[in-house]
Amino acid sequence: MVQSRRGGLPRSRFSDLVDAAADLPDGVVMDGELVVWVEGQMSLEALQRRAVSGGRSAAGLAWEMPAHFIAFDVLQLEGHELLHLPYGERRARLEELFSDRGLGARWTLCPGTTDPATATEWLTS
């Protein structure tokens, strides 16, 4: 199941992402951001259009502007809560989840670094 922090993600509006959840194992909870890309950039306007769409327009928008989930943490895996673990261990498990399951397309692993120069470059570009 895919849900927002408020408890729901309407299947009718984000059916593409809900369908992609079949690639995830049961009992996984990831933290991240739902995004829609337009011309190589995240578009809040496109995400908002998707969020209020319904019926045939929702299906058309899902095809035209697919939703993606950028994961930056895993909070539960195989039904086991991981919040007691340091972030570095959770990050390693998240990376394993992506590689073991071959996640792609709708699922994106947020890049991470401990190198200050790399982080600065990301923030300024």
MDTraj code that builds the backbone (N, CA, C; nanometers):
import mdtraj as md
import numpy as np

residues = "MET VAL GLN SER ARG ARG GLY GLY LEU PRO ARG SER ARG PHE SER ASP LEU VAL ASP ALA ALA ALA ASP LEU PRO ASP GLY VAL VAL MET ASP GLY GLU LEU VAL VAL TRP VAL GLU GLY GLN MET SER LEU GLU ALA LEU GLN ARG ARG ALA VAL SER GLY GLY ARG SER ALA ALA GLY LEU ALA TRP GLU MET PRO ALA HIS PHE ILE ALA PHE ASP VAL LEU GLN LEU GLU GLY HIS GLU LEU LEU HIS LEU PRO TYR GLY GLU ARG ARG ALA ARG LEU GLU GLU LEU PHE SER ASP ARG GLY LEU GLY ALA ARG TRP THR LEU CYS PRO GLY THR THR ASP PRO ALA THR ALA THR GLU TRP LEU THR SER".split()
xyz = np.array([
    [0.0844, -0.1174, 0.0000],
    [0.0000, 0.0000, 0.0000],
    [0.0892, 0.1240, 0.0000],
    [0.0470, 0.2227, -0.0702],
    [0.1164, 0.3509, -0.0752],
    [0.0265, 0.4523, -0.0082],
    [0.0837, 0.5313, 0.0829],
    [0.0019, 0.6338, 0.1472],
    [0.0854, 0.7564, 0.1786],
    [0.0159, 0.8673, 0.1909],
    [0.0810, 0.9929, 0.2267],
    [0.0958, 1.0004, 0.3778],
    [0.1626, 1.1033, 0.4240],
    [0.1781, 1.1191, 0.5687],
    [0.0439, 1.1414, 0.6371],
    [-0.0545, 1.1863, 0.5618],
    [-0.1881, 1.2069, 0.6187],
    [-0.2738, 1.0812, 0.6100],
    [-0.2147, 0.9743, 0.5570],
    [-0.2836, 0.8466, 0.5598],
    [-0.3451, 0.7993, 0.4302],
    [-0.3394, 0.8773, 0.3254],
    [-0.4015, 0.8305, 0.2022],
    [-0.3292, 0.8801, 0.0790],
    [-0.3385, 0.8040, -0.0253],
    [-0.2904, 0.8449, -0.1565],
    [-0.3930, 0.7889, -0.2533],
    [-0.4849, 0.8721, -0.2979],
    [-0.5956, 0.8210, -0.3783],
    [-0.5487, 0.7442, -0.5011],
    [-0.5865, 0.6187, -0.5077],
    [-0.5502, 0.5331, -0.6199],
    [-0.5935, 0.5957, -0.7515],
    [-0.7098, 0.6610, -0.7512],
    [-0.7605, 0.7185, -0.8756],
    [-0.6707, 0.8296, -0.9289],
    [-0.5957, 0.8943, -0.8417],
    [-0.5119, 1.0070, -0.8836],
    [-0.3675, 0.9676, -0.9102],
    [-0.3207, 0.8635, -0.8434],
    [-0.1815, 0.8204, -0.8575],
    [-0.1740, 0.6697, -0.8818],
    [-0.2577, 0.6213, -0.9715],
    [-0.2630, 0.4775, -0.9981],
    [-0.1294, 0.4236, -1.0475],
    [-0.0530, 0.5047, -1.1194],
    [0.0765, 0.4598, -1.1693],
    [0.1722, 0.4260, -1.0555],
    [0.1749, 0.5080, -0.9523],
    [0.2630, 0.4825, -0.8391],
    [0.2087, 0.3694, -0.7520],
    [0.0788, 0.3655, -0.7340],
    [0.0183, 0.2578, -0.6558],
    [0.0463, 0.1236, -0.7227],
    [0.0337, 0.1169, -0.8551],
    [0.0639, -0.0070, -0.9273],
    [0.2106, -0.0446, -0.9134],
    [0.2988, 0.0547, -0.9149],
    [0.4426, 0.0281, -0.9021],
    [0.4787, -0.0253, -0.7641],
    [0.3918, -0.0060, -0.6657],
    [0.4178, -0.0566, -0.5303],
    [0.4229, -0.2085, -0.5273],
    [0.3743, -0.2745, -0.6322],
    [0.3830, -0.4207, -0.6399],
    [0.5295, -0.4659, -0.6428],
    [0.6213, -0.3762, -0.6808],
    [0.7638, -0.4090, -0.6826],
    [0.8256, -0.4082, -0.5431],
    [0.7535, -0.3568, -0.4446],
    [0.8051, -0.3456, -0.3085],
    [0.7650, -0.4678, -0.2266],
    [0.8514, -0.5090, -0.1334],
    [0.8133, -0.6203, -0.0463],
    [0.7086, -0.5753, 0.0557],
    [0.6326, -0.6704, 0.1061],
    [0.5364, -0.6395, 0.2117],
    [0.6116, -0.5907, 0.3350],
    [0.5491, -0.5017, 0.4094],
    [0.6056, -0.4563, 0.5362],
    [0.7168, -0.3559, 0.5249],
    [0.7262, -0.2842, 0.4104],
    [0.8284, -0.1808, 0.3977],
    [0.7630, -0.0436, 0.4109],
    [0.8284, 0.0440, 0.4870],
    [0.7848, 0.1826, 0.5006],
    [0.9053, 0.2696, 0.4687],
    [0.8914, 0.3480, 0.3626],
    [0.9988, 0.4396, 0.3231],
    [0.9523, 0.5826, 0.3445],
    [1.0478, 0.6690, 0.3693],
    [1.0211, 0.8117, 0.3798],
    [1.0839, 0.8769, 0.2573],
    [1.0124, 0.9713, 0.1987],
    [1.0637, 1.0367, 0.0804],
    [0.9658, 1.1392, 0.0278],
    [0.9817, 1.1718, -0.0988],
    [0.8985, 1.2748, -0.1615],
    [0.8350, 1.2221, -0.2887],
    [0.7088, 1.2520, -0.3055],
    [0.6368, 1.2243, -0.4284],
    [0.6623, 1.3414, -0.5219],
    [0.7071, 1.3116, -0.6441],
    [0.7385, 1.4180, -0.7389],
    [0.6844, 1.3833, -0.8765],
    [0.6685, 1.4870, -0.9562],
    [0.6360, 1.4730, -1.0975],
    [0.7396, 1.5554, -1.1728],
    [0.8027, 1.4930, -1.2716],
    [0.9059, 1.5588, -1.3514],
    [0.8439, 1.6139, -1.4784],
    [0.8804, 1.7346, -1.5128],
    [0.8412, 1.7952, -1.6392],
    [0.9670, 1.8554, -1.6996],
    [1.0011, 1.8105, -1.8186],
    [1.1200, 1.8582, -1.8885],
    [1.2448, 1.8508, -1.8009],
    [1.2606, 1.7374, -1.7309],
    [1.3798, 1.7140, -1.6513],
    [1.3865, 1.7861, -1.5186],
    [1.2775, 1.8518, -1.4794],
    [1.2757, 1.9248, -1.3522],
    [1.1524, 1.8837, -1.2719],
    [1.1678, 1.8844, -1.1384],
    [1.0515, 1.8585, -1.0545],
    [0.9531, 1.9730, -1.0720],
    [0.8245, 1.9387, -1.0843],
    [0.7231, 2.0407, -1.1066],
    [0.6149, 2.0306, -1.0004],
    [0.6100, 2.1300, -0.9117],
    [0.5051, 2.1349, -0.8109],
    [0.3696, 2.1544, -0.8780],
    [0.3650, 2.2333, -0.9832],
    [0.2394, 2.2568, -1.0554],
    [0.1850, 2.1256, -1.1127],
    [0.2717, 2.0451, -1.1724],
    [0.2279, 1.9170, -1.2284],
    [0.1820, 1.8226, -1.1179],
    [0.2529, 1.8216, -1.0053],
    [0.2131, 1.7379, -0.8923],
    [0.0760, 1.7801, -0.8411],
    [0.0529, 1.9091, -0.8309],
    [-0.0770, 1.9588, -0.7849],
    [-0.1881, 1.9234, -0.8836],
    [-0.1594, 1.9317, -1.0137],
    [-0.2591, 1.8911, -1.1149],
    [-0.2964, 1.7454, -1.0963],
    [-0.1947, 1.6611, -1.0725],
    [-0.2207, 1.5191, -1.0514],
    [-0.3035, 1.4980, -0.9239],
    [-0.2746, 1.5747, -0.8204],
    [-0.3394, 1.5564, -0.6906],
    [-0.4880, 1.5894, -0.6934],
    [-0.5309, 1.6750, -0.7835],
    [-0.6723, 1.7137, -0.7873],
    [-0.7466, 1.6523, -0.9050],
    [-0.6769, 1.5728, -0.9845],
    [-0.7397, 1.5137, -1.1027],
    [-0.8297, 1.3970, -1.0634],
    [-0.9148, 1.3602, -1.1549],
    [-1.0023, 1.2459, -1.1316],
    [-1.0484, 1.1874, -1.2630],
    [-1.0987, 1.0662, -1.2572],
    [-1.1558, 1.0019, -1.3747],
    [-1.0595, 0.9883, -1.4901],
    [-1.1102, 1.0181, -1.6097],
    [-1.0282, 1.0048, -1.7307],
    [-0.9094, 1.0990, -1.7316],
    [-0.9277, 1.2185, -1.6750],
    [-0.8151, 1.3126, -1.6749],
    [-0.7005, 1.2593, -1.5894],
    [-0.7313, 1.1886, -1.4812],
    [-0.6262, 1.1313, -1.3962],
    [-0.5456, 1.0280, -1.4733],
    [-0.6133, 0.9435, -1.5496],
    [-0.5434, 0.8419, -1.6281],
    [-0.4559, 0.9069, -1.7348],
    [-0.5071, 1.0099, -1.7983],
    [-0.4290, 1.0805, -1.8994],
    [-0.3079, 1.1489, -1.8405],
    [-0.3263, 1.2120, -1.7248],
    [-0.2139, 1.2794, -1.6598],
    [-0.1096, 1.1795, -1.6109],
    [-0.1545, 1.0615, -1.5656],
    [-0.0599, 0.9585, -1.5218],
    [0.0288, 0.9155, -1.6379],
    [-0.0283, 0.9111, -1.7573],
    [0.0493, 0.8751, -1.8751],
    [0.1409, 0.9905, -1.9176],
    [0.0874, 1.1101, -1.9143],
    [0.1598, 1.2284, -1.9598],
    [0.2664, 1.2747, -1.8601],
    [0.2326, 1.2670, -1.7302],
    [0.3215, 1.3164, -1.6241],
    [0.3274, 1.2137, -1.5110],
    [0.4023, 1.1039, -1.5303],
    [0.4047, 0.9989, -1.4287],
    [0.4620, 1.0475, -1.2957],
    [0.4109, 0.9890, -1.1890],
    [0.4583, 1.0204, -1.0547],
    [0.5778, 0.9322, -1.0206],
    [0.6672, 0.9858, -0.9402],
    [0.7859, 0.9137, -0.8940],
    [0.8003, 0.9372, -0.7448],
    [0.8648, 0.8426, -0.6778],
    [0.8897, 0.8547, -0.5349],
    [1.0403, 0.8557, -0.5141],
    [1.0910, 0.9619, -0.4530],
    [1.2332, 0.9716, -0.4201],
    [1.2486, 0.9326, -0.2734],
    [1.3107, 0.8172, -0.2500],
    [1.3255, 0.7636, -0.1140],
    [1.4553, 0.8117, -0.0518],
    [1.4460, 0.8565, 0.0743],
    [1.5674, 0.8953, 0.1446],
    [1.5844, 0.8262, 0.2780],
    [1.4890, 0.7424, 0.3165],
    [1.5029, 0.6673, 0.4423],
    [1.4096, 0.5474, 0.4377],
    [1.4457, 0.4427, 0.5105],
    [1.3572, 0.3283, 0.5283],
    [1.3295, 0.3176, 0.6785],
    [1.2020, 0.3192, 0.7131],
    [1.1612, 0.3215, 0.8533],
    [1.1176, 0.1846, 0.9043],
    [1.0773, 0.1002, 0.8106],
    [1.0332, -0.0349, 0.8451],
    [1.0669, -0.1257, 0.7271],
    [1.1153, -0.2458, 0.7582],
    [1.1511, -0.3417, 0.6543],
    [1.1094, -0.4794, 0.7005],
    [1.0376, -0.5499, 0.6135],
    [0.9846, -0.6830, 0.6451],
    [0.9057, -0.6804, 0.7757],
    [0.8360, -0.5697, 0.7992],
    [0.7528, -0.5569, 0.9177],
    [0.8271, -0.5205, 1.0448],
    [0.9602, -0.5014, 1.0371],
    [1.0398, -0.4676, 1.1552],
    [1.0738, -0.3190, 1.1534],
    [1.0390, -0.2518, 1.2622],
    [1.0681, -0.1094, 1.2730],
    [1.2183, -0.0875, 1.2836],
    [1.2692, 0.0114, 1.2119],
    [1.4130, 0.0397, 1.2071],
    [1.4507, 0.1731, 1.2698],
    [1.3546, 0.2420, 1.3278],
    [1.3815, 0.3760, 1.3798],
    [1.4867, 0.3784, 1.4900],
    [1.5081, 0.2668, 1.5573],
    [1.6086, 0.2617, 1.6640],
    [1.7508, 0.2552, 1.6090],
    [1.7641, 0.2262, 1.4779],
    [1.8959, 0.2164, 1.4159],
    [1.9469, 0.3540, 1.3748],
    [2.0776, 0.3728, 1.3763],
    [2.1336, 0.4990, 1.3251],
    [2.1009, 0.5135, 1.1762],
    [2.0955, 0.6381, 1.1311],
    [2.0603, 0.6628, 0.9913],
    [2.1524, 0.5882, 0.8952],
    [2.2800, 0.5823, 0.9222],
    [2.3742, 0.5137, 0.8334],
    [2.3353, 0.3684, 0.8096],
    [2.2897, 0.3000, 0.9137],
    [2.2454, 0.1609, 0.8982],
    [2.1153, 0.1527, 0.8186],
    [2.0229, 0.2467, 0.8454],
    [1.8979, 0.2474, 0.7685],
    [1.9258, 0.2771, 0.6226],
    [2.0191, 0.3693, 0.5970],
    [2.0542, 0.4035, 0.4591],
    [2.1121, 0.2810, 0.3869],
    [2.1975, 0.2068, 0.4543],
    [2.2548, 0.0860, 0.3940],
    [2.1443, -0.0141, 0.3599],
    [2.0471, -0.0279, 0.4460],
    [1.9352, -0.1195, 0.4195],
    [1.8481, -0.0682, 0.3046],
    [1.8317, 0.0622, 0.2970],
    [1.7559, 0.1206, 0.1859],
    [1.8277, 0.0938, 0.0537],
    [1.9587, 0.1132, 0.0520],
    [2.0358, 0.0865, -0.0690],
    [2.0277, -0.0611, -0.1083],
    [2.0323, -0.1503, -0.0089],
    [2.0175, -0.2939, -0.0360],
    [1.8794, -0.3244, -0.0939],
    [1.7774, -0.2615, -0.0393],
    [1.6421, -0.2808, -0.0897],
    [1.6355, -0.2440, -0.2378],
    [1.6936, -0.1316, -0.2737],
    [1.6916, -0.0875, -0.4130],
    [1.7689, -0.1837, -0.5026],
    [1.8860, -0.2278, -0.4576],
    [1.9654, -0.3168, -0.5423],
    [1.9062, -0.4576, -0.5468],
    [1.8621, -0.5104, -0.4331],
    [1.8065, -0.6464, -0.4296],
    [1.6781, -0.6584, -0.5098],
    [1.5940, -0.5558, -0.5040],
    [1.4650, -0.5597, -0.5726],
    [1.4728, -0.5037, -0.7147],
    [1.5885, -0.4478, -0.7507],
    [1.6021, -0.3892, -0.8836],
    [1.5046, -0.2748, -0.9058],
    [1.4832, -0.1957, -0.8010],
    [1.3861, -0.0866, -0.8100],
    [1.4340, 0.0192, -0.9071],
    [1.3451, 0.0652, -0.9864],
    [1.3748, 0.1703, -1.0821],
    [1.2456, 0.2352, -1.1243],
    [1.2486, 0.3014, -1.2349],
    [1.1317, 0.3685, -1.2933],
    [1.0659, 0.4603, -1.1909],
    [0.9632, 0.4148, -1.1243],
    [0.8882, 0.5011, -1.0308],
    [0.9609, 0.5246, -0.8987],
    [1.0570, 0.4401, -0.8656],
    [1.1273, 0.4488, -0.7372],
    [1.2678, 0.5020, -0.7620],
    [1.3046, 0.6062, -0.6889],
    [1.4359, 0.6670, -0.7048],
    [1.5019, 0.6764, -0.5682],
    [1.6255, 0.6329, -0.5609],
    [1.7021, 0.6444, -0.4374],
    [1.7683, 0.7813, -0.4360],
    [1.7353, 0.8607, -0.3359],
    [1.7950, 0.9937, -0.3223],
    [1.9461, 0.9776, -0.3055],
    [2.0252, 1.0511, -0.3811],
    [2.1698, 1.0376, -0.3641],
    [2.2118, 1.0838, -0.2249],
    [2.3193, 1.0264, -0.1791],
    [2.3717, 1.0642, -0.0481],
    [2.5231, 1.0740, -0.0545],
    [2.5794, 1.1560, 0.0308],
    [2.7246, 1.1710, 0.0369],
    [2.7643, 1.2182, 0.1757],
    [2.8870, 1.1878, 0.2123],
    [2.9452, 1.2433, 0.3350],
    [3.0555, 1.3431, 0.3005],
    [3.0738, 1.3669, 0.1708],
    [3.1764, 1.4597, 0.1236],
    [3.1187, 1.6013, 0.1167],
    [3.1699, 1.6937, 0.1978],
    [3.1169, 1.8306, 0.1982],
    [3.1238, 1.8990, 0.0617],
    [3.2304, 1.8751, -0.0145],
    [3.2434, 1.9396, -0.1458],
    [3.1336, 1.8913, -0.2408],
    [3.1050, 1.7625, -0.2372],
    [2.9989, 1.7080, -0.3217],
    [2.8636, 1.7645, -0.2811],
    [2.8376, 1.7697, -0.1507],
    [2.7115, 1.8246, -0.1007],
    [2.6961, 1.9709, -0.1426],
    [2.8034, 2.0470, -0.1313],
    [2.8000, 2.1881, -0.1724],
    [2.7700, 2.1998, -0.3198],
    [2.8308, 2.1144, -0.4010],
    [2.8053, 2.1168, -0.5450],
    [2.6581, 2.0866, -0.5749],
    [2.6028, 1.9866, -0.5056],
    [2.4617, 1.9532, -0.5272],
    [2.3712, 2.0701, -0.4898],
    [2.4021, 2.1378, -0.3814],
    [2.3168, 2.2462, -0.3341],
    [2.3258, 2.3711, -0.4205],
    [2.4344, 2.3865, -0.4916],
    [2.4510, 2.5069, -0.5736],
    [2.4192, 2.4861, -0.7208],
    [2.3976, 2.3620, -0.7611],
    [2.3677, 2.3386, -0.9031],
    [2.2209, 2.3147, -0.9263],
])
top = md.Topology()
chain = top.add_chain()
for i, resn in enumerate(residues, 1):
    res = top.add_residue(resn, chain, resSeq=i)
    for name in ("N", "CA", "C"):
        top.add_atom(name, md.element.get_by_symbol(name[0]), res)
traj = md.Trajectory(xyz[None], top)
